[in-house]
Amino acid sequence: MRFTLPDPVLDTPEQERTPGTWMSHASARESVMMQVPGVGAFVRALLPVRLTDGHAITFGVWLAVDPAHLQAVFATWWEPAYRDLRMAGWLANAVPPWGLLSTPVQTVVRDPDETPYCESSSDPQLDRVLHEEWPHDLVLPAADRQA
């Protein structure tokens, strides 16, 4: 499940069409980074959730990041140094069924051909989401309502 926009951008009248918005690609759906004036800087990440019976669902989320770090992330994204990229940020999407908007998270690059993965959090609930197994009937219906 891939969120098209960060929730704070969704809450603005012009969303990604806000004057002065910068995106890494032609559209929000394709972009891996964006900065919206008065709202913030955002980078894509993957949030994997293990489900019972060996299944999983991965949420393509946006992270709010310190705008001062966005240029360094951009400069690294398509370079060999990307494999060592680590980011600290806050979830910029409410992830069903837990919510977790604005929860702190750290990311790592597991595969240089993929978006960084949410790896850990100082928030106990998000850390549980990242490291425990969850029942299908809790997660999938909530994700379907969000899609």
N, C-alpha and C positions, 0 to 999 in steps of 0.2 A: 504494500500500500504506500503510495507516494503522495505526500502533501504538495500541492502546487505552490502555495504561498505560506510564509510564516504567519501565524495567527495575528501578530501585531500589524502586519501589512494588510491582512484581510479587514481589519477594523478601521482602516483609513478610507476616506471617500473615493480617492482615485486609485487605490491599491498600488500595483506596480507601475501604473501610468502617472504617478506623482511626478511633477516636474523635477528634474535633477536626479532621478533614479538611475543607478548604474546596475547592469546585470552582466554576467560573464558570457551570456549567449543571447540569442535573439528574443527568446521568450522566457517567462518565469518557469515554465515546465521543463525547458531544456537547461536552464541555468543551474550552476553549482554554487554560485555566489551572487549576492546582491547587496546593495546599500540604498536605503530609502531615506531621503532627507527628513529629519525630525523623528524618524522611527528607529533606525539602527542598521547595523551590518549583520549579514547572515551567511552561513555556509551550510551546505548539505552534509548530512551524515546518515548512516544506516543504524537503525536500532533493532537488533535481532531479539526475538522472544522465542524461547523454547516452549513448545507445546507438548502435551502428553503423547505417548506412543511414538516418540521419535520425530514428530513433526515440528515445524517452525513457521513463524511469520516474521517478515522483516518490514519495518516501517521506514520509509524514506522521509526523514524529518529535516527540519531546518534548525540550526543552532544560532542563537544570538551570540555574537562574538564582539570583543572589544574592537571598535572601528580602527583603532591604531594598529591592530594586527592584521587587518584585511589585506593590505598591500603585500605583506610578507607571505601570507597564505597564497595569494594569487601568483606571486613570483615563483613559488615552490611547486604549485599544483601540477604542472606539466613537465617538471624537471626530474632527473634521477633522485634528487634529495627528497622528493615527495614521500618515498618509502619510510622516511624517518619523521614525517610530520606528526606532531601531536598538538591537539587543540584543547583548550578549556573554554567552555561556553555554557549556555543555558538553553534548555529545550524551548524552541519557539513555536512548537505545536503541542496542543493537548492530545495526548495519545490515548485512544480508547482501550480499555475501559477505565484506565487509571487517572487520566488527566495529566498531571505532572508538568503543566506549563510553567516555565521559568525555573525549572529544577536544574541545578548545576550538573554538568557531565563532562567527562574527559574522553577524548577520542584517540584512536590509534589507526594506522594504516595496516591492514592485514594482508592486502594484496595491492600492489602498485597499479593494477588495472581497475580497481574499484574505489568507490567513495569511502572515506574513513568510517570506521565503526565506533559507535558508542561503546566504551569499554568499562567505565566505572563511574560511580557518583558518590559524593559525600552525603547525599540524601538516602536514607535507609530504604524508602519505598522504591525509588528508581534502581538502586543497587539490587534489590530483590527481583525486580522485573528483568534486569539484565542477567541474573545468575541462577534463578530458580526456574522450575518447570511449571507451566500454567495449563489449566484445563481448556480444551477447545471451546466448550460451551460458555465460557466466560469471555474469551477474547474474540473469537470469530464473529459472533452476532454484533458485538460493539463495533468492530472494524467494518462490517458490512453497512451498518447505519451511517458510518462516517464517510464511506466511499461515495 
